[in-house]
Amino acid sequence: MPATLSAADLSQPDVIANPYPYYAALRERSPIFGYEDYPPGTIPGQDVPRPAWAMLRYADVQQVCREHEIFSSRDEMQEQSAGTTLMLVNHDRPYHGILRAMASKAFTAARIASLTAWMTQTVSRMLDDEPMHDGEFDFMRNLAPELPARVMCRLMGVPEADYRDIRRWANAFMVTAENDDGTPLSPAVRQQCNREVDAYFTAAVDTRLADLARGVSLPDDLITAFIEAEENGQRLSREEVIRFCVTLVVAGAETTTYYLGNLLGYLVEMPALFTQLQADRALLRPFMEEAARHSGPVQRLHRVCVRDTEVGGVPIKAGDWVAIFFAAANRDPAVFERPDEFLLTRPNANRHLTFSHGIHYCMGANLARLECETMINAFFDRGRALEPGRSPARRQTGGSLNYGFATLPLRLMPR
């Protein structure tokens, strides 16, 4: 670690791979100016990041999330980029409230729960089909990214066979995206993927709207639900339905991929934990919450200050960008005792901010939990232990938006 740290260090590849010591070293200086990195949907090498205040203390992050009328989620940098402007994520009240109400009518708890049996069967089939070399497989190559992509296809009502494209588009949209050899995606590849995902869902939505106009009965899926959602007489426009589809795909697929990888990483690193959870599945949800706190996939998001204010006694001016580091807040010793330790029975683990806080709390949090629970239970049902593969695991270093494995070689020891 350098003798003198700055906020700019947080975007360095070695820090992205292991950010927590740097968060600890910089936390007491929060807010600290000079952090530069890319919001989702922007293109490194083409767009120019804007210097931001890094918010690293729990109280600072929570304040920014709570004061949504001061810290806007509208991202002009992302709007001017080639990527689709995300619904909800990049909107403020009052429009955000209307959008969230309509999305809540489409993205219901019942719809998520209805996936349980299908998801269990799908994971079982994926494990049966996973190519192995002498019993070894890389969890991050197929299993971790494949399940969220298949789930998104199922929810949207598009062909499940298209999951590979969904996976590729989501990966390109997020700034952590890498090629298989660890090199960053080129701006041209990112732009092409952004065009493809827009065209794909434009065609899907237009087909559904044409069927509606002809009086054809529409399938019960998210595209239909978004088309039919209404709040106070207001409906989503065609363009908004398309952007909702893109939002769910890129936000849900990539983040859950890293969450899955981090969870499996714990079970490899702590063999006794695998045995304990396998014997008592009721501990699985506490395990997932502590994992979300200790090494949640989402590290940070951006906001823009719209009027002069203060955070932690530091003046923040209108027009300033701020980066809220959920992951740094999740290890703030002012809130979490012994924050760097993984404690399965931590009493306040659910206070973590990995799924955000306030009006922008992640609508897909329970879906992500269900996907992870299903995958882990499948491993418990099939094996007596997880062991590391012959090759070392490697964390991604493409960007500080997410924390997770790029590769995770594993061996599942049969029961």
WOWOPE-V445565 format. One record per residue. RES is the residue in one small letter. SS is DSSP state (H for helix, E for strand, - for the rest). Layout:
res:RES ss:SS
res:RES ss:SS
This chain:
res:m ss:-
res:p ss:-
res:a ss:-
res:t ss:-
res:l ss:-
res:s ss:-
res:a ss:H
res:a ss:H
res:d ss:H
res:l ss:H
res:s ss:H
res:q ss:-
res:p ss:H
res:d ss:H
res:v ss:H
res:i ss:H
res:a ss:H
res:n ss:-
res:p ss:-
res:y ss:H
res:p ss:H
res:y ss:H
res:y ss:H
res:a ss:H
res:a ss:H
res:l ss:H
res:r ss:H
res:e ss:H
res:r ss:H
res:s ss:-
res:p ss:-
res:i ss:E
res:f ss:E
res:g ss:E
res:y ss:E
res:e ss:-
res:d ss:-
res:y ss:-
res:p ss:-
res:p ss:-
res:g ss:-
res:t ss:-
res:i ss:-
res:p ss:E
res:g ss:-
res:q ss:-
res:d ss:E
res:v ss:-
res:p ss:-
res:r ss:-
res:p ss:-
res:a ss:E
res:w ss:E
res:a ss:E
res:m ss:E
res:l ss:-
res:r ss:-
res:y ss:H
res:a ss:H
res:d ss:H
res:v ss:H
res:q ss:H
res:q ss:H
res:v ss:H
res:c ss:H
res:r ss:H
res:e ss:-
res:h ss:-
res:e ss:-
res:i ss:-
res:f ss:E
res:s ss:E
res:s ss:-
res:r ss:-
res:d ss:-
res:e ss:H
res:m ss:H
res:q ss:H
res:e ss:H
res:q ss:-
res:s ss:-
res:a ss:-
res:g ss:-
res:t ss:-
res:t ss:-
res:l ss:-
res:m ss:-
res:l ss:-
res:v ss:-
res:n ss:-
res:h ss:-
res:d ss:-
res:r ss:-
res:p ss:-
res:y ss:H
res:h ss:H
res:g ss:H
res:i ss:H
res:l ss:H
res:r ss:H
res:a ss:H
res:m ss:H
res:a ss:H
res:s ss:H
res:k ss:H
res:a ss:H
res:f ss:-
res:t ss:-
res:a ss:H
res:a ss:H
res:r ss:H
res:i ss:H
res:a ss:H
res:s ss:-
res:l ss:-
res:t ss:H
res:a ss:H
res:w ss:H
res:m ss:H
res:t ss:H
res:q ss:H
res:t ss:H
res:v ss:H
res:s ss:H
res:r ss:H
res:m ss:H
res:l ss:H
res:d ss:H
res:d ss:H
res:e ss:-
res:p ss:-
res:m ss:-
res:h ss:E
res:d ss:-
res:g ss:-
res:e ss:E
res:f ss:E
res:d ss:E
res:f ss:-
res:m ss:-
res:r ss:-
res:n ss:-
res:l ss:H
res:a ss:H
res:p ss:H
res:e ss:H
res:l ss:H
res:p ss:H
res:a ss:H
res:r ss:H
res:v ss:H
res:m ss:H
res:c ss:H
res:r ss:H
res:l ss:H
res:m ss:H
res:g ss:-
res:v ss:-
res:p ss:-
res:e ss:H
res:a ss:H
res:d ss:H
res:y ss:H
res:r ss:H
res:d ss:H
res:i ss:H
res:r ss:H
res:r ss:H
res:w ss:H
res:a ss:H
res:n ss:H
res:a ss:H
res:f ss:H
res:m ss:-
res:v ss:-
res:t ss:-
res:a ss:-
res:e ss:E
res:n ss:-
res:d ss:-
res:d ss:-
res:g ss:-
res:t ss:-
res:p ss:E
res:l ss:-
res:s ss:-
res:p ss:H
res:a ss:H
res:v ss:H
res:r ss:H
res:q ss:H
res:q ss:H
res:c ss:H
res:n ss:H
res:r ss:H
res:e ss:H
res:v ss:H
res:d ss:H
res:a ss:H
res:y ss:H
res:f ss:H
res:t ss:H
res:a ss:H
res:a ss:H
res:v ss:H
res:d ss:H
res:t ss:H
res:r ss:H
res:l ss:H
res:a ss:H
res:d ss:H
res:l ss:H
res:a ss:H
res:r ss:-
res:g ss:-
res:v ss:-
res:s ss:-
res:l ss:-
res:p ss:-
res:d ss:-
res:d ss:-
res:l ss:H
res:i ss:H
res:t ss:H
res:a ss:H
res:f ss:H
res:i ss:H
res:e ss:H
res:a ss:-
res:e ss:E
res:e ss:E
res:n ss:-
res:g ss:-
res:q ss:E
res:r ss:E
res:l ss:-
res:s ss:-
res:r ss:H
res:e ss:H
res:e ss:H
res:v ss:H
res:i ss:H
res:r ss:H
res:f ss:H
res:c ss:H
res:v ss:H
res:t ss:H
res:l ss:H
res:v ss:H
res:v ss:H
res:a ss:H
res:g ss:H
res:a ss:H
res:e ss:H
res:t ss:H
res:t ss:H
res:t ss:H
res:y ss:H
res:y ss:H
res:l ss:H
res:g ss:H
res:n ss:H
res:l ss:H
res:l ss:H
res:g ss:H
res:y ss:H
res:l ss:H
res:v ss:H
res:e ss:H
res:m ss:-
res:p ss:H
res:a ss:H
res:l ss:H
res:f ss:H
res:t ss:H
res:q ss:H
res:l ss:H
res:q ss:H
res:a ss:H
res:d ss:-
res:r ss:H
res:a ss:H
res:l ss:H
res:l ss:H
res:r ss:H
res:p ss:H
res:f ss:H
res:m ss:H
res:e ss:H
res:e ss:H
res:a ss:H
res:a ss:H
res:r ss:H
res:h ss:H
res:s ss:H
res:g ss:-
res:p ss:-
res:v ss:E
res:q ss:-
res:r ss:E
res:l ss:E
res:h ss:E
res:r ss:E
res:v ss:E
res:c ss:E
res:v ss:-
res:r ss:-
res:d ss:-
res:t ss:E
res:e ss:E
res:v ss:E
res:g ss:-
res:g ss:-
res:v ss:E
res:p ss:E
res:i ss:E
res:k ss:-
res:a ss:-
res:g ss:-
res:d ss:-
res:w ss:E
res:v ss:E
res:a ss:E
res:i ss:E
res:f ss:E
res:f ss:H
res:a ss:H
res:a ss:H
res:a ss:H
res:n ss:-
res:r ss:-
res:d ss:-
res:p ss:-
res:a ss:-
res:v ss:-
res:f ss:-
res:e ss:-
res:r ss:-
res:p ss:-
res:d ss:-
res:e ss:-
res:f ss:-
res:l ss:-
res:l ss:-
res:t ss:-
res:r ss:-
res:p ss:-
res:n ss:-
res:a ss:H
res:n ss:H
res:r ss:H
res:h ss:-
res:l ss:-
res:t ss:-
res:f ss:-
res:s ss:-
res:h ss:-
res:g ss:H
res:i ss:H
res:h ss:H
res:y ss:-
res:c ss:-
res:m ss:-
res:g ss:-
res:a ss:H
res:n ss:H
res:l ss:H
res:a ss:H
res:r ss:H
res:l ss:H
res:e ss:H
res:c ss:H
res:e ss:H
res:t ss:H
res:m ss:H
res:i ss:H
res:n ss:H
res:a ss:H
res:f ss:H
res:f ss:H
res:d ss:H
res:r ss:H
res:g ss:E
res:r ss:E
res:a ss:E
res:l ss:E
res:e ss:E
res:p ss:E
res:g ss:-
res:r ss:-
res:s ss:-
res:p ss:-
res:a ss:-
res:r ss:E
res:r ss:E
res:q ss:-
res:t ss:-
res:g ss:-
res:g ss:-
res:s ss:-
res:l ss:-
res:n ss:E
res:y ss:-
res:g ss:-
res:f ss:E
res:a ss:E
res:t ss:E
res:l ss:-
res:p ss:E
res:l ss:E
res:r ss:E
res:l ss:E
res:m ss:E
res:p ss:E
res:r ss:-
